[in-house]
Amino acid sequence: GLGGNAGGIKKVMDGVLALTFIYPLCVDKAVEVGHQILTDPDFVPEETYVMESTMITPENAAEMYEKYTLE
């Protein structure tokens, strides 16, 4: 799901790939959980955290390319 000319989003736009996904870096959730661990002695982190990904299809690839590509 990387941006740029060689990335998966462009490959979907060019018809090379049928689709790809963008996965979150999880930094926001890591900071949130870390803050809770440090500030709440009763906090017990979940065993697993599920992060939403975004499916990139030919229908939304151009929009996502603009959003996620720094050129």
Beta strands, then each sheet from edge to edge (+ up, - down):
strand 1: 20-22
strand 2: 54-56
sheet 1: 1+ 2-
end
